Amino acid sequence: MIRRLAPLVIAAVALAPRAATAFVSVEGFYGLTRPPSASFSQAANSAANNPDLLASSLNLAGADLILHLDWLELGAIADTSFKSGSASQVAIGGLAGLGWDVFRRVRVEALGEVGAQRYGDFLNNKSVVTASSKSEWLMYVGLRPGIAYRFGSEPGLLVGLWGFVRWDLTSSNVPVTVASASGQSPGSLKLGGATIGMVARVGVDF
């Protein structure tokens, strides 16, 4: 009986799924993002054909926390964009997607985002004299592909890149007073669209 059961036991062990490995990574990132455009195509063309890409882009800084369950990744992210004389944006969202290791040290990730973006500080726009509100929140969805190299193990240092694109699900027109050659006149700011960017990332695995 034992001899008959042994092959079945061996086969069951071989076919049984291995225990899921779970760990957490905490990262900070810094880079550039483009001001919102009407569409992804317009945002990409603007970046590709802009001779002053660095000067006309916004700085972006933020952090993320990601739980890794084998190939499944779940997390949270927050960042802010800023530039002297320009309106700022703040984004808070959740992450979900796939991540896998290549050659043990290189991690490739394809994540989706969903969250909300705050458009604020309208008066930093030099043409805006007054605004009916100080900030507006818009829901967004996005994609965030990334790659990172891992140094050491438990904890391990991560160094890599994130690229991202975000689409606002709605838009908003904010009444403002703008400066003109003849004085001041009523106008509006349209908020919403597609935002793209690229950042360098540094983090630690636990």
Phi and psi in degrees as a GROMACS rama.xvg file:
@    title "Ramachandran Plot"
@    xaxis  label "Phi"
@    yaxis  label "Psi"
@TYPE xy
-62.1018  -41.7033  ILE-2
-64.1122  -34.7343  ARG-3
-71.7687  -36.0807  ARG-4
-77.8018  -27.4436  LEU-5
-57.0533  -47.7119  ALA-6
-61.3332  -35.7766  PRO-7
-66.7423  -41.2965  LEU-8
-64.0265  -44.9872  VAL-9
-61.3967  -42.9508  ILE-10
-65.0366  -39.6918  ALA-11
-64.9608  -40.6136  ALA-12
-65.6393  -41.0691  VAL-13
-67.0616  -34.8941  ALA-14
-89.5918  -14.6551  LEU-15
-66.4063  138.461  ALA-16
-65.6635  138.799  PRO-17
-71.2027  154.935  ARG-18
-61.6832  137.444  ALA-19
-67.087  136.329  ALA-20
-95.0377  134.078  THR-21
-129.384  134.365  ALA-22
-153.004  167.407  PHE-23
-121.792  140.828  VAL-24
-121.104  140.717  SER-25
-119.85  127.455  VAL-26
-133.317  152.218  GLU-27
-118.441  151.737  GLY-28
-145.038  155.799  PHE-29
-150.043  138.643  TYR-30
-176.793  -145.668  GLY-31
-126.163  147.828  LEU-32
-136.811  150.24  THR-33
-88.7572  147.922  ARG-34
-57.7788  151.064  PRO-35
-57.0646  139.612  PRO-36
-118.714  169.316  SER-37
-66.1171  -30.2039  ALA-38
-151.044  167.463  SER-39
-62.861  -41.4297  PHE-40
-59.7007  -43.8238  SER-41
-66.0098  -39.3944  GLN-42
-64.6271  -42.9757  ALA-43
-66.0034  -42.4535  ALA-44
-65.7918  -38.0771  ASN-45
-63.0186  -41.1087  SER-46
-70.1775  -40.3366  ALA-47
-70.9875  -31.5957  ALA-48
-105.513  7.33662  ASN-49
-88.8395  116.332  ASN-50
-71.4732  -19.2609  PRO-51
-114.915  52.216  ASP-52
-58.3583  -46.6359  LEU-53
-65.3843  -44.1728  LEU-54
-68.173  -32.1118  ALA-55
-93.7504  -1.0773  SER-56
-94.5948  163.919  SER-57
-98.3005  149.211  LEU-58
-75.765  146.944  ASN-59
-138.029  132.473  LEU-60
-136.963  145.039  ALA-61
-172.598  -169.163  GLY-62
-149.748  156.422  ALA-63
-141.995  155.981  ASP-64
-130.109  125.364  LEU-65
-128.936  130.095  ILE-66
-94.3901  124.324  LEU-67
-105.002  119.76  HIS-68
-119.426  86.9896  LEU-69
55.2316  -116.518  ASP-70
-88.2088  -11.7134  TRP-71
-88.7564  134.947  LEU-72
-128.426  133.427  GLU-73
-131.581  139.829  LEU-74
-166.78  -170.282  GLY-75
-137.885  153.47  ALA-76
-146.078  147.604  ILE-77
-147.011  138.973  ALA-78
-154.809  166.985  ASP-79
-140.818  142.297  THR-80
-110.69  149.007  SER-81
-157.931  155.335  PHE-82
-169.395  141.734  LYS-83
-60.1397  128.991  SER-84
78.0336  14.1483  GLY-85
-132.524  150.615  SER-86
-66.1116  147.549  ALA-87
-100.203  165.201  SER-88
-132.406  144.005  GLN-89
-128.266  132.085  VAL-90
-124.193  137.784  ALA-91
-132.187  126.166  ILE-92
-155.424  176.815  GLY-93
-110.11  154.855  GLY-94
-122.656  144.301  LEU-95
-156.924  139.993  ALA-96
168.105  -153.102  GLY-97
-115.196  146.96  LEU-98
-148.917  138.02  GLY-99
-147.137  154.492  TRP-100
-93.3387  137.892  ASP-101
-117.919  124.121  VAL-102
57.4106  29.1784  PHE-103
71.2293  -32.2554  ARG-104
-101.89  -22.8453  ARG-105
-102.458  124.501  VAL-106
-107.274  128.845  ARG-107
-112.64  134.528  VAL-108
-133.966  144.559  GLU-109
-133.497  100.398  ALA-110
-115.298  150.645  LEU-111
-103.84  155.171  GLY-112
-125.842  150.144  GLU-113
-148.179  134.881  VAL-114
-177.709  -154.152  GLY-115
-135.558  143.746  ALA-116
-115.49  136.237  GLN-117
-102.662  119.666  ARG-118
-94.4584  121.279  TYR-119
-142.561  179.542  GLY-120
56.748  49.3998  ASP-121
-60.0045  -29.4892  PHE-122
-70.8327  -8.83752  LEU-123
-71.6327  -16.4872  ASN-124
-74.1003  120.135  ASN-125
-61.6011  -23.0136  LYS-126
-85.7734  -12.1877  SER-127
-92.8061  124.041  VAL-128
-92.3664  -48.4273  VAL-129
-139.222  159.381  THR-130
-138.64  150.373  ALA-131
-73.7622  -19.701  SER-132
-146.085  157.989  SER-133
-87.0751  -25.2509  LYS-134
-158.499  160.503  SER-135
-139.133  139.867  GLU-136
-106.779  133.051  TRP-137
-128.29  137.056  LEU-138
-72.8073  148.944  MET-139
-143.114  160.504  TYR-140
-125.4  156.386  VAL-141
-159.07  173.734  GLY-142
-124.876  142.612  LEU-143
-140.512  87.162  ARG-144
-79.0747  147.707  PRO-145
-154.051  165.032  GLY-146
-146.648  142.561  ILE-147
-148.133  149.306  ALA-148
-106.681  136.191  TYR-149
-105.461  125.217  ARG-150
-104.856  132.355  PHE-151
73.5125  -168.239  GLY-152
-151.375  138.111  SER-153
38.3992  81.7116  GLU-154
-81.5274  152.748  PRO-155
-117.237  146.332  GLY-156
-87.6619  131.801  LEU-157
-109.641  133.734  LEU-158
-134.217  127.035  VAL-159
-170.23  -156.289  GLY-160
-134.712  146.361  LEU-161
-117.527  137.916  TRP-162
-114.204  151.95  GLY-163
-153.914  156.318  PHE-164
-139.814  137.927  VAL-165
-128.803  138.182  ARG-166
-117.148  122.072  TRP-167
-70.1801  137.76  ASP-168
-81.3784  -19.4041  LEU-169
-138.112  176.913  THR-170
-132.416  166.657  SER-171
-146.603  135.916  SER-172
-104.365  116.737  ASN-173
-101.443  118.369  VAL-174
-64.0147  132.063  PRO-175
-139.212  164.395  VAL-176
-107.704  127.172  THR-177
-115.109  152.673  VAL-178
-84.5983  137.437  ALA-179
-135.478  176.87  SER-180
-62.5647  -28.2864  ALA-181
-98.7961  8.7025  SER-182
129.21  -123.28  GLY-183
-124.462  144.711  GLN-184
-145.576  154.242  SER-185
-72.4453  150.179  PRO-186
-160.235  -162.616  GLY-187
-153.276  154.214  SER-188
-111.26  125.465  LEU-189
-93.4607  122.017  LYS-190
-106.224  145.165  LEU-191
116.677  161.106  GLY-192
140.553  -150.36  GLY-193
-112.533  136.621  ALA-194
-124.838  132.652  THR-195
-124.475  158.88  ILE-196
-170.537  172.553  GLY-197
-144.123  134.029  MET-198
-137.218  153.36  VAL-199
-90.628  141.142  ALA-200
-124.815  142.19  ARG-201
-137.175  132.706  VAL-202
-156.231  -175.662  GLY-203
-134.231  136.645  VAL-204
-90.5142  138.676  ASP-205
